[in-house]
């Protein structure tokens, strides 16, 4: 009897070890994002890995649907974006608050951003699992415009790539910047950052109707995206709003917007460097 029990205990110990090894084999988002030799590109670029994943913070349906994941255990290097190259197989079956993990997914650096590529042409055996649902979305990290700086300051901004962040007390400056002509300036004291509404599900156009030059925003919340294509002269980070709720004007600005005043009156500002643009 003792011999049989000892065998059973040994078998369970082996099973536990295998399970532990399997979990250990899953990279965290932090492992992928923070493991970089140049402060930007992941050391896992070009590899197929199992990834423990994180909580879905946004799902965007467009050309190559995207799913944003964040691990609430990490205030930096804690988020990543997944490109769904399988016609919505991933994006149509997950929702905000799900914890999603991956088996055999391809990791790629593309134009400055670290992606997980849910695409069988890159990884034939890729699969995902919804580990749990209804998880709270991690609260945004409150940053300054200087941290999300334009021109790009990789050392300051890269740790927040794909993360949910907020800026407080910013003014909308001039518009129509960036490679798609859909970026707007966010001015905060001596700091300057760029925003965009192209992933905003409520915008209905290139910009949310409240994004007009001179608008004072109490808060602007969104996801951090990097776009780098040096052959075309582009290297910047942008704060991408997800919905109308991410844009909170100051009360006075709300009244001016309602009256149509801000959209009719020209507005100029002095750049953080002091010269008018």
PyMOL commands that set and color helices and strands:
alter all, ss='L'
color gray80, all
select helices_A, chain A and resi 2-24+29-34+91-93+154-160+230-232+244-246+251-259+261-264
alter helices_A, ss='H'
color red, helices_A
select strands_A, chain A and resi 26-27+48-60+65-70+79-84+99-110+113-118+127-132+141-143+164-177+183-188+191-196+216-229+234-240+247-249
alter strands_A, ss='S'
color yellow, strands_A
deselect
rebuild
show_as cartoon
